[in-house]
Amino acid sequence: MSSRDSILNKIKSNQPSSVNELPDLSVLGLEKFDVIETYKTVLKGIGGFCEEVSSLDEVKNYIATHYPTEKRMITTISELADIAETDWTSDDPHSLQNVELAVIKAHLGVAENSGLWVTDAILGQRVSPFIPQYLAIIVNKNDIVPTMQQAYERIGDLDYGFGTFIAGPSKTADIEQSLVLGAHGARGLTVFLMG
């Protein structure tokens, strides 16, 4: 027997027993805290803005007063067709290079990191949250969960081709160790908490 085979046999005979059960994670995320206030605080801390609204009319009014309406805006929400394009979803993604604002919905949000879960079913195109200058996402207050554990419980068995969590505007701290917002994507994110 070669020394190689001898070493491999010793390693093989000294393996720990196999563990088939996953650890119980049910205790994670049981902390009690104000989910909405935590979400808003974390979002502000990472450079995003939060507006509580009760209707899409309030969203329209906010957009009209905070964004240049003469610039290109896109949305996947048919009720916002009077302020933004809704017929862009089958266009070449490169044609979206001049989009100032994209308005989309999120399936759910996570309070502990202000992440918003979006999938290709509501994005129109996968590039839509990453290519505009500014991004606005509408999420129902009832769809904000405390932690990522609860988020994964809700999305774990769903069938989707593409999904991502978006938390705050694009940012990097690689440039001279200074935080730069809008480095490689949307320069600003406004979250509309509906409800």
FENPE-V712046 format. One record per helix or strand of 2 or more residues. SS is the DSSP state (H for helix, E for strand). FROM is the first residue (numbers start at 1). LEN is the number of residues. If there is no record, write none. Layout:
# FENPE-V712046
[[SS,FROM,LEN] [SS,FROM,LEN]]
This chain:
# FENPE-V712046
[[H,3,11] [H,35,11] [E,49,5] [H,56,11] [E,73,3] [H,78,3] [H,93,4] [E,101,5] [E,108,3] [E,115,5] [H,120,4] [H,128,4] [E,134,7] [H,141,3] [E,144,2] [H,148,8] [E,163,4] [E,171,2] [E,180,2] [E,188,7]]
